[in-house]
Amino acid sequence: RGFLSELPAAWDDTLLLGGYPGDYVVMARKNGNEWYICGINGNDAPREITIDTDRVPEVKNGRGMTLITDGPGKDKSWRISEIEKVPSSIIMKPRGGFIIRVK
């Protein structure tokens, strides 16, 4: 099964971590014991954003985390990485984004 087919349809909590309408957004959503931190860049240029996890202390501990970002080049591929902590910042591609799954 693919990652998108495994995403929950309902959420226990949703937090806005940063953003501006039409520019970018960073959100954290919780389902059960899992958190998903995601961001979308609404611009035609790359954008570096800071990921403020102060409002989501459960994601700071090194648990099983998966980072999904846009792949290299201009294709529509994904890059999937296992990480130990949420990065303090991330660069989103033009019209791109990311997802961090925290188990």
C-alpha positions as CSV (number, residue, x, y, z in Angstrom):
1,R,0.0,0.0,0.0
2,G,1.1,3.5,-0.7
3,F,1.7,6.2,1.9
4,L,-1.3,8.3,0.8
5,S,-3.7,5.4,1.1
6,E,-2.6,5.0,4.8
7,L,-3.3,8.6,5.8
8,P,-6.1,8.9,8.3
9,A,-9.4,10.4,7.2
10,A,-10.2,11.8,10.6
11,W,-8.0,13.8,13.0
12,D,-8.0,14.2,16.8
13,D,-6.2,17.5,16.7
14,T,-5.0,20.0,14.2
15,L,-2.5,22.9,14.8
16,L,-1.4,25.7,12.6
17,L,2.4,26.0,13.1
18,G,3.0,28.8,10.6
19,G,2.0,30.3,7.3
20,Y,0.2,33.0,5.4
21,P,-2.7,32.6,3.0
22,G,-1.5,32.0,-0.6
23,D,2.1,31.9,0.5
24,Y,2.8,28.7,2.6
25,V,1.4,26.7,5.4
26,V,2.9,24.3,8.1
27,M,0.4,22.2,10.1
28,A,0.6,19.4,12.6
29,R,-2.3,16.9,12.8
30,K,-2.8,14.1,15.3
31,N,-4.5,10.7,14.9
32,G,-4.3,8.4,17.9
33,N,-0.6,8.4,18.9
34,E,0.7,9.5,15.6
35,W,1.5,13.1,14.5
36,Y,1.9,14.3,10.9
37,I,3.7,17.6,10.3
38,C,3.2,18.9,6.8
39,G,4.0,22.0,4.8
40,I,3.1,23.3,1.4
41,N,4.9,26.1,-0.6
42,G,2.4,28.2,-2.6
43,N,5.2,30.0,-4.5
44,D,7.1,29.5,-7.7
45,A,10.4,29.9,-5.9
46,P,12.0,27.6,-3.2
47,R,11.2,28.5,0.3
48,E,13.0,27.8,3.6
49,I,10.7,27.5,6.5
50,T,11.3,27.0,10.2
51,I,9.4,24.2,11.9
52,D,8.2,25.3,15.3
53,T,7.5,22.3,17.4
54,D,7.1,24.1,20.7
55,R,3.3,23.6,20.5
56,V,3.7,19.9,19.8
57,P,6.2,18.6,22.4
58,E,5.4,14.9,21.7
59,V,7.3,15.1,18.3
60,K,10.6,16.3,19.8
61,N,11.6,12.9,21.1
62,G,13.4,10.5,18.8
63,R,10.8,8.0,17.9
64,G,10.2,6.4,14.5
65,M,9.9,9.3,12.1
66,T,9.6,9.3,8.3
67,L,10.3,12.4,6.2
68,I,8.7,12.6,2.8
69,T,9.9,15.4,0.5
70,D,9.8,16.2,-3.2
71,G,12.3,14.2,-5.2
72,P,15.3,15.6,-7.1
73,G,14.8,17.4,-10.4
74,K,11.4,18.5,-11.8
75,D,9.7,15.1,-11.8
76,K,6.9,14.2,-9.4
77,S,8.8,11.6,-7.4
78,W,9.1,11.5,-3.6
79,R,12.2,11.2,-1.4
80,I,11.5,9.1,1.7
81,S,13.9,9.2,4.6
82,E,13.9,7.8,8.1
83,I,14.9,10.5,10.6
84,E,15.5,10.7,14.4
85,K,14.2,14.2,15.1
86,V,12.2,16.9,13.4
87,P,14.5,19.3,11.5
88,S,14.4,22.9,12.7
89,S,14.1,24.1,9.1
90,I,13.4,22.6,5.7
91,I,13.6,23.9,2.1
92,M,10.5,23.3,0.1
93,K,10.7,23.2,-3.7
94,P,8.5,25.6,-5.7
95,R,4.9,24.5,-5.3
96,G,6.3,21.6,-3.3
97,G,6.0,20.4,0.3
98,F,6.8,17.8,2.9
99,I,5.3,15.4,5.4
100,I,6.9,14.1,8.6
101,R,5.1,11.1,10.1
102,V,5.9,10.7,13.9
103,K,4.9,7.3,15.3
